Amino acid sequence: MENQDQVLENEASFRAKPDSSHDPAGEAGWFMQRERERRGISLEAAGEACGVHPHHLSAIEAGETWKVDSEARFGSTRTQNDMEKMLEEFRRADCVIQAVNIGGLRVGGDQRSRIAGEAGLLLMAKDTGGELFQNFNNLGEAMGQMLDRTSVTYVLTFQPDVKADGSYRRIDVRLKNAPRGARLVHRPGYYAPKPYAERAGMEKQLSAAEAIVGGHEAGGLDMSVLVAPFRPLSGKAYVPVLIEVSGASLLAGVSGDLAAAEVYVYAFDADGHVRDFVVQSVGLDLKKAPSVSETIDWARTLVLLGITNIDAQQAKETLHILLKYQTDIAKAAKELSVDK
């Protein structure tokens, strides 16, 4: 009877219950506070148990949710966005994060910060196909277990028929007739390839390097390459590389007034290791008019030949002074023949 009398006394002195039709949040907080106080739990103990600061818990019980700092309670939105961008780059790079929580090595401290830190580690590990190793009081033991679990990896491959749009595709891998206690950890997904034109400069270089070093064949160009290495008395060798590419072959499928080309040159040693490389981007202006110097050279040639009036035949015979490439000369000669 003494406990029942105490409960009745507490209820009698408790604050009035808010009207749910006007203050539903206040009513919910009222029930939370009454139940907490009936159980004799302090704000500090309740906050530590559920990972909420006592100040915020007091505001929730009073129905004053506007006093709750959402970023302090749920985390910074900007930080969460930055975290997701970081994880996206890890996934694109096929990087797996194995996370170890060393919170057990600390004595005391704020339990809420431990819970938040562990949640962040779990997010990084899970979203990249790794594991979270927790509840360890010995870092060496945790690292040993991590190395033991990752010492053997099974590689499963498949060839999906997906659109090259760069989107993220989730995958689900399951064990059939799995033995008791078996655990499966796998990549959560993969990114479909992007169209080459939409890739960043570094992505283009890395994909091109992978294709070159791996010996992949993806079409060809009509070209000639001349390499003339010079051995110096000391230091690295000087190796000029001269590349001549057929204009028709290079411009196949190009639309617009600019043709872009990227040149990758890799130097391998006798063991097949890459010792040096050169990457150069080239832009060819397909509508570029002859320069002033070339125009002056053409005029001087006409004067030396005693030509005062230029007809189509004379223009065709001197096109090589204005134009550098045979394909351009042939095209201009064809235009002059049509005009004639």
C-alpha positions as a Markdown table, in Angstrom:
| # | Residue | x | y | z |
|---|---|---|---|---|
| 1 | Met | 0.0 | 0.0 | 0.0 |
| 2 | Glu | 2.9 | 2.3 | 0.6 |
| 3 | Asn | 4.2 | 2.1 | -3.0 |
| 4 | Gln | 0.6 | 2.6 | -4.3 |
| 5 | Asp | 0.1 | 5.6 | -2.1 |
| 6 | Gln | 3.5 | 7.0 | -3.4 |
| 7 | Val | 2.4 | 6.6 | -7.0 |
| 8 | Leu | -0.9 | 8.3 | -6.4 |
| 9 | Glu | 0.9 | 11.2 | -4.6 |
| 10 | Asn | 3.3 | 11.6 | -7.6 |
| 11 | Glu | 0.4 | 11.5 | -10.1 |
| 12 | Ala | -1.5 | 14.1 | -8.0 |
| 13 | Ser | 1.5 | 16.5 | -8.1 |
| 14 | Phe | 2.3 | 15.8 | -11.8 |
| 15 | Arg | 1.7 | 18.6 | -14.3 |
| 16 | Ala | -1.6 | 18.7 | -16.2 |
| 17 | Lys | -1.8 | 16.7 | -19.4 |
| 18 | Pro | -1.8 | 18.8 | -22.6 |
| 19 | Asp | -4.7 | 18.6 | -25.0 |
| 20 | Ser | -3.8 | 16.2 | -27.8 |
| 21 | Ser | -6.0 | 18.1 | -30.3 |
| 22 | His | -3.9 | 21.2 | -29.9 |
| 23 | Asp | -0.6 | 19.9 | -28.7 |
| 24 | Pro | 0.0 | 16.2 | -29.7 |
| 25 | Ala | 3.8 | 16.5 | -29.2 |
| 26 | Gly | 3.2 | 17.9 | -25.7 |
| 27 | Glu | 0.9 | 15.0 | -24.8 |
| 28 | Ala | 3.4 | 12.4 | -26.1 |
| 29 | Gly | 6.1 | 14.1 | -24.0 |
| 30 | Trp | 3.8 | 14.1 | -21.0 |
| 31 | Phe | 3.4 | 10.3 | -21.1 |
| 32 | Met | 7.2 | 9.9 | -21.6 |
| 33 | Gln | 7.9 | 12.0 | -18.5 |
| 34 | Arg | 5.3 | 10.4 | -16.4 |
| 35 | Glu | 6.5 | 6.9 | -17.2 |
| 36 | Arg | 10.2 | 7.9 | -16.6 |
| 37 | Glu | 9.4 | 9.5 | -13.2 |
| 38 | Arg | 7.2 | 6.6 | -12.1 |
| 39 | Arg | 10.1 | 4.3 | -12.7 |
| 40 | Gly | 12.4 | 6.6 | -10.8 |
| 41 | Ile | 14.8 | 7.2 | -13.8 |
| 42 | Ser | 16.7 | 10.5 | -13.9 |
| 43 | Leu | 17.0 | 12.6 | -17.1 |
| 44 | Glu | 20.8 | 11.8 | -17.2 |
| 45 | Ala | 20.3 | 8.1 | -17.0 |
| 46 | Ala | 17.5 | 8.1 | -19.6 |
| 47 | Gly | 19.5 | 10.3 | -21.9 |
| 48 | Glu | 22.5 | 8.0 | -21.7 |
| 49 | Ala | 20.4 | 4.9 | -22.3 |
| 50 | Cys | 18.9 | 6.2 | -25.5 |
| 51 | Gly | 21.8 | 8.4 | -26.7 |
| 52 | Val | 20.0 | 11.7 | -26.2 |
| 53 | His | 21.4 | 14.7 | -24.3 |
| 54 | Pro | 19.4 | 15.4 | -21.1 |
| 55 | His | 18.7 | 19.0 | -22.2 |
| 56 | His | 17.1 | 17.7 | -25.4 |
| 57 | Leu | 15.2 | 15.0 | -23.6 |
| 58 | Ser | 13.7 | 17.5 | -21.2 |
| 59 | Ala | 12.6 | 19.7 | -24.2 |
| 60 | Ile | 11.0 | 16.6 | -25.8 |
| 61 | Glu | 9.1 | 15.7 | -22.6 |
| 62 | Ala | 7.8 | 19.3 | -22.4 |
| 63 | Gly | 6.6 | 19.2 | -26.0 |
| 64 | Glu | 9.1 | 22.0 | -26.8 |
| 65 | Thr | 10.7 | 20.3 | -29.8 |
| 66 | Trp | 11.9 | 23.6 | -31.3 |
| 67 | Lys | 14.5 | 23.7 | -28.5 |
| 68 | Val | 16.1 | 20.5 | -29.8 |
| 69 | Asp | 19.2 | 21.1 | -31.9 |
| 70 | Ser | 18.6 | 18.8 | -34.8 |
| 71 | Glu | 22.3 | 18.8 | -35.9 |
| 72 | Ala | 23.5 | 18.0 | -32.4 |
| 73 | Arg | 20.9 | 15.2 | -32.1 |
| 74 | Phe | 20.9 | 13.7 | -35.6 |
| 75 | Gly | 24.3 | 14.9 | -36.9 |
| 76 | Ser | 25.2 | 17.7 | -39.3 |
| 77 | Thr | 23.5 | 17.4 | -42.7 |
| 78 | Arg | 26.5 | 18.9 | -44.4 |
| 79 | Thr | 28.8 | 16.4 | -42.8 |
| 80 | Gln | 26.5 | 13.5 | -43.7 |
| 81 | Asn | 26.5 | 14.7 | -47.4 |
| 82 | Asp | 30.3 | 14.9 | -47.3 |
| 83 | Met | 30.4 | 11.4 | -45.9 |
| 84 | Glu | 28.2 | 10.0 | -48.6 |
| 85 | Lys | 30.4 | 11.7 | -51.3 |
| 86 | Met | 33.5 | 10.2 | -49.7 |
| 87 | Leu | 31.9 | 6.7 | -49.6 |
| 88 | Glu | 30.9 | 7.1 | -53.2 |
| 89 | Glu | 34.5 | 7.7 | -54.2 |
| 90 | Phe | 35.6 | 4.7 | -52.2 |
| 91 | Arg | 33.0 | 2.5 | -53.9 |
| 92 | Arg | 34.0 | 3.8 | -57.4 |
| 93 | Ala | 37.6 | 2.9 | -56.6 |
| 94 | Asp | 36.6 | -0.6 | -55.4 |
| 95 | Cys | 38.1 | 0.2 | -52.0 |
| 96 | Val | 36.8 | -1.9 | -49.0 |
| 97 | Ile | 37.0 | -0.4 | -45.6 |
| 98 | Gln | 37.6 | -2.7 | -42.6 |
| 99 | Ala | 36.7 | -0.7 | -39.5 |
| 100 | Val | 38.0 | -1.4 | -35.9 |
| 101 | Asn | 36.3 | 0.2 | -33.0 |
| 102 | Ile | 38.9 | 0.9 | -30.3 |
| 103 | Gly | 36.3 | 2.5 | -28.0 |
| 104 | Gly | 36.7 | -0.3 | -25.5 |
| 105 | Leu | 40.3 | 0.9 | -24.9 |
| 106 | Arg | 38.9 | 4.1 | -23.3 |
| 107 | Val | 37.6 | 4.2 | -19.7 |
| 108 | Gly | 34.6 | 6.3 | -19.0 |
| 109 | Gly | 33.7 | 9.1 | -21.4 |
| 110 | Asp | 30.4 | 10.0 | -23.0 |
| 111 | Gln | 28.4 | 6.9 | -24.1 |
| 112 | Arg | 26.5 | 9.0 | -26.7 |
| 113 | Ser | 29.7 | 9.8 | -28.5 |
| 114 | Arg | 30.7 | 6.2 | -28.5 |
| 115 | Ile | 27.4 | 5.2 | -30.1 |
| 116 | Ala | 27.7 | 7.9 | -32.7 |
| 117 | Gly | 31.3 | 6.9 | -33.5 |
| 118 | Glu | 30.5 | 3.2 | -33.8 |
| 119 | Ala | 27.5 | 4.1 | -36.1 |
| 120 | Gly | 29.9 | 6.0 | -38.4 |
| 121 | Leu | 32.4 | 3.1 | -38.5 |
| 122 | Leu | 29.6 | 0.7 | -39.3 |
| 123 | Leu | 28.3 | 2.9 | -42.2 |
| 124 | Met | 31.8 | 3.1 | -43.8 |
| 125 | Ala | 32.4 | -0.6 | -43.5 |
| 126 | Lys | 28.9 | -1.7 | -44.6 |
| 127 | Asp | 28.7 | 0.6 | -47.6 |
| 128 | Thr | 32.0 | -0.5 | -49.0 |
| 129 | Gly | 31.7 | -4.3 | -48.4 |
| 130 | Gly | 33.8 | -4.4 | -45.2 |
| 131 | Glu | 33.2 | -5.4 | -41.6 |
| 132 | Leu | 33.1 | -3.6 | -38.3 |
| 133 | Phe | 35.2 | -5.2 | -35.6 |
| 134 | Gln | 33.9 | -4.1 | -32.2 |
| 135 | Asn | 33.9 | -4.9 | -28.5 |
| 136 | Phe | 37.7 | -5.3 | -28.4 |
| 137 | Asn | 39.8 | -4.2 | -25.5 |
| 138 | Asn | 43.0 | -5.2 | -27.3 |
| 139 | Leu | 43.8 | -3.5 | -30.6 |
| 140 | Gly | 46.3 | -6.3 | -31.6 |
| 141 | Glu | 43.6 | -8.9 | -31.1 |
| 142 | Ala | 41.1 | -7.0 | -33.3 |
| 143 | Met | 43.7 | -6.5 | -36.0 |
| 144 | Gly | 44.6 | -10.2 | -35.9 |
| 145 | Gln | 40.9 | -11.2 | -36.3 |
| 146 | Met | 40.5 | -8.7 | -39.2 |
| 147 | Leu | 43.6 | -10.2 | -41.0 |
| 148 | Asp | 42.4 | -13.7 | -40.4 |
| 149 | Arg | 38.9 | -13.0 | -41.9 |
| 150 | Thr | 40.3 | -11.2 | -44.9 |
| 151 | Ser | 43.2 | -13.7 | -45.6 |
| 152 | Val | 41.0 | -15.8 | -48.0 |
| 153 | Thr | 38.8 | -14.1 | -50.5 |
| 154 | Tyr | 36.6 | -15.7 | -53.2 |
| 155 | Val | 36.3 | -13.9 | -56.5 |
| 156 | Leu | 32.9 | -14.2 | -58.2 |
| 157 | Thr | 32.5 | -12.5 | -61.6 |
| 158 | Phe | 29.5 | -11.9 | -63.8 |
| 159 | Gln | 28.9 | -9.9 | -66.9 |
| 160 | Pro | 25.8 | -7.7 | -66.5 |
| 161 | Asp | 24.1 | -6.1 | -69.5 |
| 162 | Val | 23.7 | -2.6 | -68.2 |
| 163 | Lys | 23.5 | 0.8 | -69.8 |
| 164 | Ala | 26.7 | 2.9 | -69.6 |
| 165 | Asp | 25.2 | 5.7 | -67.5 |
| 166 | Gly | 27.5 | 5.7 | -64.5 |
| 167 | Ser | 24.6 | 4.8 | -62.1 |
| 168 | Tyr | 25.1 | 2.7 | -59.0 |
| 169 | Arg | 23.7 | -0.8 | -59.1 |
| 170 | Arg | 23.2 | -2.8 | -55.9 |
| 171 | Ile | 23.9 | -6.5 | -55.7 |
| 172 | Asp | 22.7 | -9.2 | -53.3 |
| 173 | Val | 24.8 | -12.3 | -52.8 |
| 174 | Arg | 23.4 | -15.3 | -50.8 |
| 175 | Leu | 24.8 | -18.7 | -49.8 |
| 176 | Lys | 22.9 | -21.7 | -50.8 |
| 177 | Asn | 22.8 | -24.5 | -48.2 |
| 178 | Ala | 25.1 | -22.4 | -46.0 |
| 179 | Pro | 26.6 | -24.3 | -43.0 |
| 180 | Arg | 25.7 | -23.2 | -39.5 |
| 181 | Gly | 27.7 | -20.1 | -38.4 |
| 182 | Ala | 28.7 | -19.1 | -42.0 |
| 183 | Arg | 28.9 | -15.4 | -42.6 |
| 184 | Leu | 28.9 | -13.7 | -46.0 |
| 185 | Val | 30.5 | -10.3 | -46.6 |
| 186 | His | 30.4 | -8.9 | -50.2 |
| 187 | Arg | 30.5 | -5.7 | -52.1 |
| 188 | Pro | 27.2 | -3.9 | -51.8 |
| 189 | Gly | 27.2 | -2.9 | -55.4 |
| 190 | Tyr | 29.0 | -1.5 | -58.4 |
| 191 | Tyr | 28.9 | 1.5 | -60.7 |
| 192 | Ala | 28.0 | 1.1 | -64.3 |
| 193 | Pro | 30.7 | 2.6 | -66.7 |
| 194 | Lys | 30.2 | 6.2 | -67.7 |
| 195 | Pro | 30.2 | 7.4 | -71.3 |
| 196 | Tyr | 33.8 | 8.4 | -72.1 |
| 197 | Ala | 32.9 | 12.0 | -72.8 |
| 198 | Glu | 31.4 | 12.4 | -69.3 |
| 199 | Arg | 34.4 | 11.1 | -67.4 |
| 200 | Ala | 36.8 | 13.3 | -65.5 |
| 201 | Gly | 40.3 | 13.7 | -66.8 |
| 202 | Met | 41.8 | 11.4 | -64.1 |
| 203 | Glu | 39.2 | 8.8 | -64.9 |
| 204 | Lys | 40.1 | 8.9 | -68.6 |
| 205 | Gln | 43.8 | 8.5 | -67.8 |
| 206 | Leu | 43.2 | 5.6 | -65.4 |
| 207 | Ser | 40.9 | 3.7 | -67.8 |
| 208 | Ala | 43.2 | 4.3 | -70.7 |
| 209 | Ala | 46.2 | 3.1 | -68.6 |
| 210 | Glu | 44.3 | 0.0 | -67.6 |
| 211 | Ala | 43.5 | -0.8 | -71.2 |
| 212 | Ile | 47.0 | -0.2 | -72.4 |
| 213 | Val | 48.8 | -2.1 | -69.7 |
| 214 | Gly | 46.3 | -4.9 | -69.9 |
| 215 | Gly | 46.7 | -5.3 | -73.6 |
| 216 | His | 43.1 | -4.7 | -74.5 |
| 217 | Glu | 42.3 | -4.0 | -78.1 |
| 218 | Ala | 39.5 | -1.5 | -79.0 |
| 219 | Gly | 39.8 | -0.6 | -82.6 |
| 220 | Gly | 42.8 | 0.9 | -84.4 |
| 221 | Leu | 44.2 | 3.9 | -86.2 |
| 222 | Asp | 46.2 | 4.1 | -89.4 |
| 223 | Met | 49.5 | 5.4 | -88.0 |
| 224 | Ser | 53.2 | 5.2 | -87.9 |
| 225 | Val | 55.4 | 5.5 | -84.9 |
| 226 | Leu | 59.2 | 6.3 | -84.9 |
| 227 | Val | 61.1 | 5.9 | -81.6 |
| 228 | Ala | 64.8 | 6.8 | -81.5 |
| 229 | Pro | 66.4 | 6.3 | -78.1 |
| 230 | Phe | 69.7 | 8.1 | -77.3 |
| 231 | Arg | 71.9 | 6.7 | -74.6 |
| 232 | Pro | 73.5 | 9.5 | -72.6 |
| 233 | Leu | 76.7 | 9.2 | -70.7 |
| 234 | Ser | 74.8 | 9.3 | -67.4 |
| 235 | Gly | 71.2 | 9.5 | -66.2 |
| 236 | Lys | 68.0 | 8.5 | -68.1 |
| 237 | Ala | 67.9 | 7.9 | -71.8 |
| 238 | Tyr | 66.5 | 10.5 | -74.1 |
| 239 | Val | 63.7 | 9.0 | -76.3 |
| 240 | Pro | 62.0 | 11.1 | -78.9 |
| 241 | Val | 58.7 | 9.6 | -80.1 |
| 242 | Leu | 57.3 | 10.7 | -83.5 |
| 243 | Ile | 53.7 | 9.7 | -84.2 |
| 244 | Glu | 52.0 | 10.2 | -87.6 |
| 245 | Val | 48.3 | 9.5 | -87.8 |
| 246 | Ser | 46.1 | 9.3 | -90.9 |
| 247 | Gly | 43.7 | 12.2 | -90.8 |
| 248 | Ala | 40.8 | 10.2 | -92.2 |
| 249 | Ser | 41.4 | 7.5 | -89.6 |
| 250 | Leu | 41.6 | 10.0 | -86.7 |
| 251 | Leu | 38.6 | 12.0 | -87.7 |
| 252 | Ala | 36.3 | 8.9 | -88.2 |
| 253 | Gly | 33.2 | 9.5 | -86.3 |
| 254 | Val | 34.2 | 13.1 | -85.2 |
| 255 | Ser | 31.5 | 15.7 | -85.4 |
| 256 | Gly | 32.0 | 19.5 | -84.8 |
| 257 | Asp | 34.9 | 21.8 | -85.4 |
| 258 | Leu | 37.3 | 20.3 | -82.9 |
| 259 | Ala | 38.9 | 16.8 | -82.8 |
| 260 | Ala | 40.4 | 15.8 | -79.4 |
| 261 | Ala | 43.0 | 13.2 | -79.1 |
| 262 | Glu | 44.9 | 11.8 | -76.1 |
| 263 | Val | 48.3 | 10.2 | -76.5 |
| 264 | Tyr | 49.6 | 7.7 | -73.9 |
| 265 | Val | 53.2 | 6.5 | -74.1 |
| 266 | Tyr | 54.5 | 3.9 | -71.6 |
| 267 | Ala | 58.1 | 2.7 | -71.3 |
| 268 | Phe | 58.5 | -0.9 | -70.1 |
| 269 | Asp | 61.7 | -2.6 | -68.9 |
| 270 | Ala | 62.8 | -6.1 | -69.8 |
| 271 | Asp | 60.7 | -7.5 | -66.9 |
| 272 | Gly | 57.5 | -5.8 | -68.2 |
| 273 | His | 57.4 | -3.2 | -65.5 |
| 274 | Val | 56.4 | 0.4 | -66.3 |
| 275 | Arg | 59.4 | 2.6 | -65.8 |
| 276 | Asp | 58.1 | 5.9 | -67.2 |
| 277 | Phe | 55.1 | 7.3 | -69.1 |
| 278 | Val | 53.9 | 10.4 | -70.9 |
| 279 | Val | 50.4 | 11.6 | -71.3 |
| 280 | Gln | 49.5 | 14.4 | -73.7 |
| 281 | Ser | 46.1 | 15.8 | -74.8 |
| 282 | Val | 45.9 | 17.3 | -78.3 |
| 283 | Gly | 43.1 | 19.4 | -79.8 |
| 284 | Leu | 42.8 | 19.8 | -83.5 |
| 285 | Asp | 40.9 | 22.8 | -84.8 |
| 286 | Leu | 39.2 | 21.5 | -88.0 |
| 287 | Lys | 38.2 | 25.0 | -89.2 |
| 288 | Lys | 41.5 | 26.8 | -88.5 |
| 289 | Ala | 42.4 | 29.1 | -91.4 |
| 290 | Pro | 46.0 | 29.2 | -92.7 |
| 291 | Ser | 48.3 | 31.4 | -90.5 |
| 292 | Val | 49.7 | 34.7 | -91.6 |
| 293 | Ser | 53.2 | 33.2 | -92.2 |
| 294 | Glu | 51.7 | 30.5 | -94.5 |
| 295 | Thr | 49.7 | 33.1 | -96.4 |
| 296 | Ile | 52.9 | 35.3 | -96.9 |
| 297 | Asp | 54.8 | 32.2 | -98.1 |
| 298 | Trp | 52.1 | 31.5 | -100.6 |
| 299 | Ala | 52.1 | 35.1 | -101.9 |
| 300 | Arg | 55.9 | 35.0 | -102.3 |
| 301 | Thr | 55.7 | 31.8 | -104.2 |
| 302 | Leu | 53.2 | 33.3 | -106.6 |
| 303 | Val | 55.4 | 36.3 | -107.2 |
| 304 | Leu | 58.5 | 34.1 | -107.9 |
| 305 | Leu | 56.4 | 32.1 | -110.4 |
| 306 | Gly | 55.3 | 35.3 | -112.0 |
| 307 | Ile | 51.6 | 34.5 | -111.4 |
| 308 | Thr | 49.5 | 37.7 | -111.3 |
| 309 | Asn | 46.0 | 36.1 | -111.9 |
| 310 | Ile | 45.2 | 33.0 | -110.0 |
| 311 | Asp | 42.9 | 30.4 | -111.6 |
| 312 | Ala | 41.7 | 27.1 | -110.1 |
| 313 | Gln | 44.5 | 25.0 | -111.6 |
| 314 | Gln | 47.2 | 27.3 | -110.3 |
| 315 | Ala | 45.6 | 27.4 | -106.8 |
| 316 | Lys | 45.5 | 23.6 | -106.8 |
| 317 | Glu | 49.2 | 23.3 | -107.7 |
| 318 | Thr | 50.2 | 25.6 | -104.8 |
| 319 | Leu | 47.9 | 24.3 | -102.1 |
| 320 | His | 50.7 | 22.4 | -100.5 |
| 321 | Ile | 52.2 | 25.8 | -99.4 |
| 322 | Leu | 49.0 | 26.8 | -97.6 |
| 323 | Leu | 48.0 | 23.4 | -96.2 |
| 324 | Lys | 50.1 | 21.0 | -94.2 |
| 325 | Tyr | 48.2 | 17.7 | -94.5 |
| 326 | Gln | 47.6 | 15.6 | -97.6 |
| 327 | Thr | 44.0 | 15.0 | -96.6 |
| 328 | Asp | 43.3 | 18.7 | -96.3 |
| 329 | Ile | 45.0 | 19.3 | -99.7 |
| 330 | Ala | 42.9 | 16.7 | -101.4 |
| 331 | Lys | 39.7 | 18.1 | -99.9 |
| 332 | Ala | 40.5 | 21.6 | -101.0 |
| 333 | Ala | 41.5 | 20.5 | -104.5 |
| 334 | Lys | 38.1 | 18.7 | -104.7 |
| 335 | Glu | 36.3 | 21.9 | -103.7 |
| 336 | Leu | 38.2 | 23.9 | -106.3 |
| 337 | Ser | 37.2 | 21.3 | -109.0 |
| 338 | Val | 33.6 | 21.5 | -108.0 |
| 339 | Asp | 33.6 | 25.3 | -108.0 |
| 340 | Lys | 35.2 | 25.3 | -111.5 |
